[in-house]
Amino acid sequence: MNINRKLRFQLLVQNWFFVILFLMLVVLLGYLASQYRVAKDITQANRNILTQGSINILKQMKAPINITVFATKDDASSGDNFRKGIIDFVARYQREKKNIHLTFINPSEEPKLAQDAGVKTDGEVVIEYQKRVEHINPPFAEQEVTNLLVRLSRTNQQAVMYLDGHGERNLIGVKNNDIGEFGKQLEAKGFKFANPDLTIAQAVPANGAMLVIASPQVDVSEVEAKKIKTYLEAGGNLLWLLDDNNLRGLKDVADYLGLQVSPGIAMDMASAQYGADARVAFASLYGEHPITTNFMLRTLFPEAHQVSALGTEENGWKVSNLVEVAPNGWLDSEKLAKDAKPEFDEAKDKRGPVNIGVALERIYGKKGQRVVVMGNANFLSNTFITNGGNLDFGINIVNWLAGDDSLITIQPMPLKDVNVSIPDTNLGRIVAWTVFHGFQYFIPLGFMITGFYLWWRRRKA
């Protein structure tokens, strides 16, 4: 083929035309990338995008959020890599909320600003929202930051009161049957606790957000029961967790709420597919209520009792069913022995579904009054709190009782792969050095050498 001047010119024009089209395509793709963003996170803990719980919290926060990072530039642990990590982390929040402002201040150059902000360590982060301020020290993950934002946005600062002294499941307890882990999660979300001694106090304090009665094991004294009923009559909020139909001296309180609790428990034969006993009832059907709006997580309730409440013109309660379990199971007519085999008795037992939670609400004076009664306390115990959506459901209940309806949402899940543990041995250090630097230097260098070798062979061919 003869390549004359005309053909050479045509090839040149064709090549330049291709180059121009290619550059235009690159510019167009860059523009589209700046205007639209699509992300798919394939990491184990979704560490590159926010969970829906965090997004919901940001939607509730209308005012600007100011994040100030006090970090020196020359510190080995808080240098440019640290700053880039903070920028990338905050960018995930900024993509969902545009008025999040990030500022870096070098405390060595601006010591007065650091002192005024109460900064004590290099790298400390100060987050401000509506004149409320909290500090957090890295390393931190999405769960810690979102919990901090929940605390800043919480409008109800009243304490969660809990009854104690009767063998209750303790909100700060560490035993398996206690609900201390649930209490820790509530504290992380800005709740404070109070433990009034009703044998001494003249009444249940009226300035608390709610009173929690978590399954007493011995009878509450008549004096204490009267004070609890008076607290309800005066418009107080209540969370009552029951493990059986023994009301432990609080029958007058139950009558005031129109409450009925079954002696037998819900039996869920479908539990076998999850490797559980039939006495553990799984729930995925929820009533229409703010607590359960858009709540689609599966929860489990070991040895749950049916509860119902009657709203009357006299007490003015509006009653809503919250949770239905065992749709293909039944409600035992009486308490079943632990070693007894579950069997349905057509004459005595009641077929499912079984409602195990009710929410009561009414207007008292100029404010609303709210009560939640659950026929199971075990679902919030230290043993079961991490199963399914138990934690989320419990926090939704407390948020609703506290009047923070806007904070009822699915909670951000803790990261499972935040820390890497390196064995403290010579072999462990060698393996860690090889793995970390292999991805940083050796593998990219290997690709470069392989590419150059292939290019050289083809050039010689």
Secondary structure as the mmCIF struct_conf table of DSSP 4:
data_model
#
loop_
_struct_conf.conf_type_id
_struct_conf.id
_struct_conf.beg_label_comp_id
_struct_conf.beg_label_asym_id
_struct_conf.beg_label_seq_id
_struct_conf.end_label_comp_id
_struct_conf.end_label_asym_id
_struct_conf.end_label_seq_id
HELX_RH_AL_P HELX_RH_AL_P1 ARG A 5 GLN A 35
BEND BEND1 THR A 43 THR A 43
TURN_TY1_P TURN_TY1_P1 GLN A 44 ALA A 45
TURN_TY1_P TURN_TY1_P2 ARG A 47 ASN A 48
BEND BEND2 ILE A 49 ILE A 49
HELX_RH_AL_P HELX_RH_AL_P2 GLN A 52 GLN A 60
BEND BEND3 ALA A 63 ALA A 63
STRN STRN1 ILE A 65 PHE A 70
BEND BEND4 LYS A 73 ASP A 74
TURN_TY1_P TURN_TY1_P3 ALA A 76 SER A 77
BEND BEND5 SER A 78 GLY A 79
HELX_RH_AL_P HELX_RH_AL_P3 ASP A 80 GLN A 94
TURN_TY1_P TURN_TY1_P4 ARG A 95 GLU A 96
TURN_TY1_P TURN_TY1_P5 LYS A 98 ASN A 99
STRN STRN2 ILE A 100 ILE A 105
TURN_TY1_P TURN_TY1_P6 PRO A 107 GLU A 109
HELX_RH_AL_P HELX_RH_AL_P4 PRO A 111 ASP A 116
TURN_TY1_P TURN_TY1_P7 ALA A 117 GLY A 118
BEND BEND6 THR A 121 THR A 121
TURN_TY1_P TURN_TY1_P8 ASP A 122 GLY A 123
STRN STRN3 GLU A 124 TYR A 129
TURN_TY1_P TURN_TY1_P9 GLN A 130 LYS A 131
STRN STRN4 ARG A 132 ILE A 136
BEND BEND7 PRO A 138 PRO A 139
HELX_RH_AL_P HELX_RH_AL_P5 GLU A 142 SER A 153
STRN STRN5 VAL A 160 TYR A 162
BEND BEND8 GLY A 165 GLY A 167
TURN_TY1_P TURN_TY1_P10 LEU A 171 ILE A 172
BEND BEND9 LYS A 175 LYS A 175
TURN_TY1_P TURN_TY1_P11 ASN A 176 ASN A 177
BEND BEND10 ASP A 178 ASP A 178
HELX_RH_AL_P HELX_RH_AL_P6 GLY A 180 ALA A 188
TURN_TY1_P TURN_TY1_P12 LYS A 189 GLY A 190
STRN STRN6 PHE A 193 ALA A 194
TURN_TY1_P TURN_TY1_P13 LEU A 198 ILE A 200
BEND BEND11 ALA A 201 ALA A 203
TURN_TY1_P TURN_TY1_P14 ALA A 206 ASN A 207
BEND BEND12 GLY A 208 ALA A 209
STRN STRN7 MET A 210 ALA A 214
BEND BEND13 GLN A 217 VAL A 218
HELX_LH_PP_P HELX_LH_PP_P1 ASP A 219 SER A 221
HELX_RH_AL_P HELX_RH_AL_P7 GLU A 222 GLU A 233
TURN_TY1_P TURN_TY1_P15 ALA A 234 GLY A 235
STRN STRN8 LEU A 238 LEU A 241
BEND BEND14 ASP A 243 ASN A 245
TURN_TY1_P TURN_TY1_P16 ARG A 248 GLY A 249
HELX_RH_AL_P HELX_RH_AL_P8 LYS A 251 LEU A 257
TURN_TY1_P TURN_TY1_P17 GLY A 258 GLY A 258
STRN STRN9 LEU A 259 MET A 267
HELX_RH_3T_P HELX_RH_3T_P1 MET A 269 TYR A 274
TURN_TY1_P TURN_TY1_P18 GLY A 275 GLY A 275
TURN_TY1_P TURN_TY1_P19 ALA A 278 ARG A 279
STRN STRN10 VAL A 280 TYR A 286
BEND BEND15 GLU A 288 HIS A 289
HELX_RH_3T_P HELX_RH_3T_P2 PRO A 290 THR A 292
TURN_TY1_P TURN_TY1_P20 THR A 293 ASN A 294
STRN STRN11 THR A 299 PRO A 302
TURN_TY1_P TURN_TY1_P21 GLU A 303 GLU A 303
STRN STRN12 HIS A 305 ALA A 309
TURN_TY1_P TURN_TY1_P22 GLU A 313 ASN A 315
STRN STRN13 LYS A 318 VAL A 325
TURN_TY1_P TURN_TY1_P23 PRO A 327 ASN A 328
BEND BEND16 GLY A 329 GLY A 329
STRN STRN14 TRP A 330 LEU A 331
BEND BEND17 SER A 333 GLU A 334
HELX_LH_PP_P HELX_LH_PP_P2 LYS A 335 ALA A 337
TURN_TY1_P TURN_TY1_P24 LYS A 338 ASP A 339
BEND BEND18 ALA A 340 ALA A 340
HELX_LH_PP_P HELX_LH_PP_P3 LYS A 341 PRO A 342
TURN_TY1_P TURN_TY1_P25 GLU A 346 LYS A 348
STRN STRN15 LYS A 350 ARG A 351
BEND BEND19 GLY A 352 GLY A 352
STRN STRN16 VAL A 354 TYR A 364
TURN_TY1_P TURN_TY1_P26 GLY A 365 LYS A 366
STRN STRN17 LYS A 367 MET A 374
BEND BEND20 GLY A 375 GLY A 375
BEND BEND21 ALA A 377 ALA A 377
HELX_RH_3T_P HELX_RH_3T_P3 ASN A 378 LEU A 380
BEND BEND22 SER A 381 SER A 381
TURN_TY1_P TURN_TY1_P27 ASN A 382 THR A 386
BEND BEND23 ASN A 387 ASN A 387
TURN_TY1_P TURN_TY1_P28 GLY A 388 GLY A 389
HELX_RH_AL_P HELX_RH_AL_P9 ASN A 390 LEU A 401
TURN_TY1_P TURN_TY1_P29 ALA A 402 GLY A 403
HELX_RH_3T_P HELX_RH_3T_P4 ASP A 405 LEU A 407
BEND BEND24 THR A 409 THR A 409
HELX_LH_PP_P HELX_LH_PP_P4 ILE A 410 LEU A 415
BEND BEND25 LYS A 416 VAL A 418
BEND BEND26 ASP A 424 THR A 425
HELX_RH_AL_P HELX_RH_AL_P10 ASN A 426 HIS A 437
HELX_RH_PI_P HELX_RH_PI_P1 GLY A 438 PHE A 442
HELX_RH_AL_P HELX_RH_AL_P11 ILE A 443 LYS A 460
#
